[in-house]
Amino acid sequence: MSSNTPVDASKRTWLIASGCVGVAGGIATAVPFVSSFEPSERAKAAGAPVEVDISSLQPGEKMTVAWRGKPVWILKRTPEMIASLKKTDSLVADPDSKRTAFPTPDYAKNEWRSRKEDLLVLVGICTHLGCSPTDRFQPGPQPSLPDDWQGGFLCPCHGSTFDLAGRVFKNKPAPDNLEVPPYMYLSDTRLLIGEDQKA
């Protein structure tokens, strides 16, 4: 058969149909493969900022939210809690948050380590081995705490203690203060954890 011989109409239809099916199959195969390069919805959510309503948080109360799989504490400090920070300045290892293992945002490089004196936002993971410290807000002598305890957090695993700004006390296993995550106020009653004004 020479190259000039016309192709039978039924063969032409068959060739076109086969070609279309092949192209459709190739696209169907490629789409899941290409989309696998995009982060999953779960992965997007794991790193996404978290909006938090703090309108019901009362002085002396703490709430916990999850951000990037970590517990983030939001503590509304009382005037007495804020005043206790001056008493612990000389007892903590890094009172001015100058250590860089967990860089502190500029807006938290102050005595209370927060944007506003009364509201503390911390990642609730000990900087020693990743345990979660417990609340020990009540001042005064208690088991595993000094007699002049002003209130703060105790990591039960190895005894690291932190004041009410998350600053680690001297001579404790934890090498650094508790981490301050990036955060910002959306309003007086709403926070965004995971993003700040510089982001």
VENKATA-V711137 format. One record per residue. RES is the residue in one small letter. D_CENTER is the distance of its C-alpha to the mean C-alpha in whole Angstrom. Layout:
res=RES d_center=D_CENTER
res=RES d_center=D_CENTER
This chain:
res=m d_center=73
res=s d_center=72
res=s d_center=69
res=n d_center=71
res=t d_center=71
res=p d_center=69
res=v d_center=67
res=d d_center=68
res=a d_center=66
res=s d_center=64
res=k d_center=63
res=r d_center=61
res=t d_center=60
res=w d_center=58
res=l d_center=57
res=i d_center=55
res=a d_center=54
res=s d_center=53
res=g d_center=51
res=c d_center=49
res=v d_center=48
res=g d_center=47
res=v d_center=45
res=a d_center=43
res=g d_center=42
res=g d_center=41
res=i d_center=39
res=a d_center=38
res=t d_center=37
res=a d_center=35
res=v d_center=33
res=p d_center=31
res=f d_center=31
res=v d_center=30
res=s d_center=27
res=s d_center=25
res=f d_center=24
res=e d_center=22
res=p d_center=18
res=s d_center=19
res=e d_center=17
res=r d_center=15
res=a d_center=14
res=k d_center=13
res=a d_center=12
res=a d_center=9
res=g d_center=8
res=a d_center=9
res=p d_center=8
res=v d_center=9
res=e d_center=12
res=v d_center=12
res=d d_center=16
res=i d_center=17
res=s d_center=21
res=s d_center=21
res=l d_center=20
res=q d_center=23
res=p d_center=23
res=g d_center=22
res=e d_center=20
res=k d_center=16
res=m d_center=14
res=t d_center=11
res=v d_center=9
res=a d_center=7
res=w d_center=4
res=r d_center=5
res=g d_center=7
res=k d_center=5
res=p d_center=7
res=v d_center=6
res=w d_center=10
res=i d_center=12
res=l d_center=15
res=k d_center=18
res=r d_center=21
res=t d_center=24
res=p d_center=27
res=e d_center=28
res=m d_center=24
res=i d_center=24
res=a d_center=27
res=s d_center=27
res=l d_center=24
res=k d_center=28
res=k d_center=29
res=t d_center=26
res=d d_center=26
res=s d_center=29
res=l d_center=28
res=v d_center=24
res=a d_center=24
res=d d_center=22
res=p d_center=23
res=d d_center=22
res=s d_center=19
res=k d_center=21
res=r d_center=19
res=t d_center=17
res=a d_center=16
res=f d_center=12
res=p d_center=14
res=t d_center=13
res=p d_center=14
res=d d_center=17
res=y d_center=17
res=a d_center=16
res=k d_center=18
res=n d_center=21
res=e d_center=22
res=w d_center=19
res=r d_center=16
res=s d_center=15
res=r d_center=17
res=k d_center=19
res=e d_center=21
res=d d_center=20
res=l d_center=17
res=l d_center=14
res=v d_center=10
res=l d_center=9
res=v d_center=7
res=g d_center=9
res=i d_center=10
res=c d_center=14
res=t d_center=14
res=h d_center=17
res=l d_center=17
res=g d_center=14
res=c d_center=15
res=s d_center=14
res=p d_center=16
res=t d_center=18
res=d d_center=19
res=r d_center=22
res=f d_center=23
res=q d_center=27
res=p d_center=28
res=g d_center=31
res=p d_center=32
res=q d_center=31
res=p d_center=31
res=s d_center=29
res=l d_center=28
res=p d_center=31
res=d d_center=33
res=d d_center=32
res=w d_center=28
res=q d_center=27
res=g d_center=24
res=g d_center=20
res=f d_center=19
res=l d_center=20
res=c d_center=19
res=p d_center=22
res=c d_center=22
res=h d_center=23
res=g d_center=24
res=s d_center=21
res=t d_center=21
res=f d_center=19
res=d d_center=20
res=l d_center=19
res=a d_center=17
res=g d_center=15
res=r d_center=18
res=v d_center=20
res=f d_center=23
res=k d_center=26
res=n d_center=27
res=k d_center=24
res=p d_center=23
res=a d_center=19
res=p d_center=20
res=d d_center=17
res=n d_center=16
res=l d_center=12
res=e d_center=9
res=v d_center=9
res=p d_center=6
res=p d_center=8
res=y d_center=9
res=m d_center=13
res=y d_center=16
res=l d_center=17
res=s d_center=20
res=d d_center=21
res=t d_center=19
res=r d_center=16
res=l d_center=13
res=l d_center=11
res=i d_center=7
res=g d_center=6
res=e d_center=10
res=d d_center=12
res=q d_center=16
res=k d_center=16
res=a d_center=14
